[in-house]
Amino acid sequence: MAALRPCRRALVSPLCRAFSGPGCQLAPERAGERRDTAPSRVSGFCPPRKSCHDWIGPPDKHSNLRPVHFYVPENESPLEQKLRKLRQETQEWNQQFWANQNLTFCREKEEFIRSRLKAKGLELRTGSGQKATLDAEEMADFYKEFLSKNFQKHMCYNRDWYKRNFAITFFMGKVALERVWNKLRPKQRKTST
Amino acid sequence: MAASPHTLSSRLLTGWVGGCVWYLEGRAMQESPREFMHLFRSVRKQWMTFQHFTFLRRMYVTQLNRSLNQQVKRKPEPTASPFLERSSLAQAKAETCAMRPLPPPHLPLSRKPNDKELLELESASVIEGSLDVGRETKDEKQWKEMKLHLDDLPGVLARLSKIKLTALVVSTTSAGFALAPGPFDLPCFLLTFVGTGLASCAANSINQFFEVPFDSNMNRTKNRPLVRGQISPLLAVSFATCCAVPGVALLTWGVNPLTGALGVFNIFLYTCCYTPLKKISIANTWVGAVVGAIPPVMGWTAATGSLDAGAFLLGGILYSWQFPHFNALSWGLREDYSRGGYCMMSVTHPALCRRVALRHCLALIGLSAAAPVLDVTTWTFPAISLPINLYISYLGFRFYVDADRKSSRKLFFCSLWHLPLFLLLMLTCKRPPGATCAGGDSGLPTW
């Protein structure tokens, strides 16, 4: 995903507020905090010049989301630009959320395992040098706790995600109609003259 | 758990569907004119061939992926040679990218180092450079153009509409249709079959449309078309609309309005209630069980035109079946559910999860006894279905007591063959016409 370093806060905050409900003012502030904890992936990928489509990459190792490299046509209309910016910004926002979520999960899981093993009086590594793990039933306590701790965060995220998803799809529809209309219009001029 | 249920379930599906179709053909031979038989046989041949073909193709692809590394089509060489040092590679890419109207990429050299630092940076980057270039080139190969090829479209749409799940849903609808009293009406059956299939495709597509970032984060669902960018969200929604509208229209005007209404209601329940509720409350499992129960009810109402006790019995059977099936499956997915923010009983209320699964296994025994009471089947049915019902209840009990992955897997796999066999036994024990206590007129289709 090349090229998304222009001040993320400037992009994130107004659009985030536009799409967050009144109860979700947490989103811009959280995005600001998370920038330090979850590094965003910058890929050096550049698609071939002949291509005039978007390109999608392999899943990010932190967020598991596939980054998209958006194609910018030469005669990009304002509507197309609005759609592309919305998709780029949503991609960044999703990347931040899931990278942070997954890293937090892994970190807290490690801490939980460490504390449980300590409580049992066991070492972190077994005799053969492998990492000691807890079985699924012991981990169940952690999964339950993690889910309830992050419940509110997920509620906010879900609400934002649904809004963004609908908005993106709606604009895609508008752009598609605009393109069809543009294709038909020169034909109409030809038939009239 | 990812690969085997699919291959096993598709084998079962072929067997189950074969059994169902064989029974329906038998009914058609008894009651319908000979012209229908020819049509029926050709439909059956095509469908069985399609099922076998899909199954074989999937096995082949699985084998191919295991033996070879997935060959990615090489994209054309970029303007810059890939064997430059890292810093100059970044610059070269900046140039090529800057030539296209893109915002310039962030270069790692934006800070102002002093000379010594710069030398160290250069030497370190030369060493890292060759490794990183190798990694980056490999990484670049994994980038795919988001261009939809028409050859790929059927496969993509099949995965988008969860075609295997749709096939199972349609089989339960067929079972409902076949179990309903009255003469077998082939055109009505085909319309119900196609209409329900289209409605299911629509609902599944919308579900995937809503769940993209969540599906990316779970192993079971990370290869779905929207996650991989094989189809755009707009196209997915358009496809869903193009399935839902004709599907519901077929059911409403081709079959009867009651079946159409149930179809619309089920799409709404699945997409607008179940899908969002998965993140909010464990009640989603009960809503999902209702979603699974409605298709056989639709089959029954398509045949009879009314919601009889028999329809509710079939709905009840599918409703109860969902719990051992889903609760056992969810036991092994607790980590993914927790990380993804899904509220499932297996995570939040594990004891309830197992208790509910056992409770509904036992309910299946009760429901099989209710079948002859409601004139759906003869008394043979509870007798011959008792062994399989007792077995699934035993596995449910083991799951309740042991609460481990092994018992959950056993229960899940048992549920996969239990349902087709249960419905097949029901079909073979169907109450013959004329022996009903309810009387002759039970709402035959008007057309």
Chai-1 contact restraints between the chains, C-beta under 6 A:
chainA,res_idxA,chainB,res_idxB,connection_type,confidence,min_distance_angstrom,max_distance_angstrom,comment,restraint_id
A,A2,B,P105,contact,1.0,0.0,6.0,A-B,restraint_1
A,A3,B,L102,contact,1.0,0.0,6.0,A-B,restraint_2
A,A3,B,P103,contact,1.0,0.0,6.0,A-B,restraint_3
A,A3,B,P105,contact,1.0,0.0,6.0,A-B,restraint_4
A,R5,B,H106,contact,1.0,0.0,6.0,A-B,restraint_5
A,G44,B,K93,contact,1.0,0.0,6.0,A-B,restraint_6
A,G44,B,E136,contact,1.0,0.0,6.0,A-B,restraint_7
A,F45,B,E140,contact,1.0,0.0,6.0,A-B,restraint_8
A,F45,B,W143,contact,1.0,0.0,6.0,A-B,restraint_9
A,C46,B,K93,contact,1.0,0.0,6.0,A-B,restraint_10
A,C46,B,T96,contact,1.0,0.0,6.0,A-B,restraint_11
A,C46,B,C97,contact,1.0,0.0,6.0,A-B,restraint_12
A,P48,B,K75,contact,1.0,0.0,6.0,A-B,restraint_13
A,P48,B,P76,contact,1.0,0.0,6.0,A-B,restraint_14
A,S51,B,E145,contact,1.0,0.0,6.0,A-B,restraint_15
A,H53,B,E145,contact,1.0,0.0,6.0,A-B,restraint_16
A,H53,B,M146,contact,1.0,0.0,6.0,A-B,restraint_17
A,H53,B,K147,contact,1.0,0.0,6.0,A-B,restraint_18
A,D54,B,M146,contact,1.0,0.0,6.0,A-B,restraint_19
A,W55,B,W143,contact,1.0,0.0,6.0,A-B,restraint_20
A,W55,B,E145,contact,1.0,0.0,6.0,A-B,restraint_21
A,I56,B,K144,contact,1.0,0.0,6.0,A-B,restraint_22
A,I56,B,M146,contact,1.0,0.0,6.0,A-B,restraint_23
A,I56,B,G229,contact,1.0,0.0,6.0,A-B,restraint_24
A,G57,B,W143,contact,1.0,0.0,6.0,A-B,restraint_25
A,P58,B,Q142,contact,1.0,0.0,6.0,A-B,restraint_26
A,N64,B,S216,contact,1.0,0.0,6.0,A-B,restraint_27
A,N64,B,N217,contact,1.0,0.0,6.0,A-B,restraint_28
A,L65,B,S216,contact,1.0,0.0,6.0,A-B,restraint_29
A,V72,B,P101,contact,1.0,0.0,6.0,A-B,restraint_30
A,V72,B,L102,contact,1.0,0.0,6.0,A-B,restraint_31
A,N94,B,P213,contact,1.0,0.0,6.0,A-B,restraint_32
A,F105,B,R339,contact,1.0,0.0,6.0,A-B,restraint_33
A,A140,B,P350,contact,1.0,0.0,6.0,A-B,restraint_34
A,Y143,B,R334,contact,1.0,0.0,6.0,A-B,restraint_35
A,Y143,B,S338,contact,1.0,0.0,6.0,A-B,restraint_36
A,Y143,B,V347,contact,1.0,0.0,6.0,A-B,restraint_37
A,K144,B,V347,contact,1.0,0.0,6.0,A-B,restraint_38
A,K144,B,T348,contact,1.0,0.0,6.0,A-B,restraint_39
A,F146,B,S338,contact,1.0,0.0,6.0,A-B,restraint_40
A,L147,B,S338,contact,1.0,0.0,6.0,A-B,restraint_41
A,L147,B,V347,contact,1.0,0.0,6.0,A-B,restraint_42
A,H154,B,K279,contact,1.0,0.0,6.0,A-B,restraint_43
A,H154,B,G341,contact,1.0,0.0,6.0,A-B,restraint_44
A,N158,B,K279,contact,1.0,0.0,6.0,A-B,restraint_45
A,T169,B,P233,contact,1.0,0.0,6.0,A-B,restraint_46
A,T169,B,L234,contact,1.0,0.0,6.0,A-B,restraint_47
A,T169,B,V237,contact,1.0,0.0,6.0,A-B,restraint_48
A,M172,B,L234,contact,1.0,0.0,6.0,A-B,restraint_49
A,G173,B,L234,contact,1.0,0.0,6.0,A-B,restraint_50
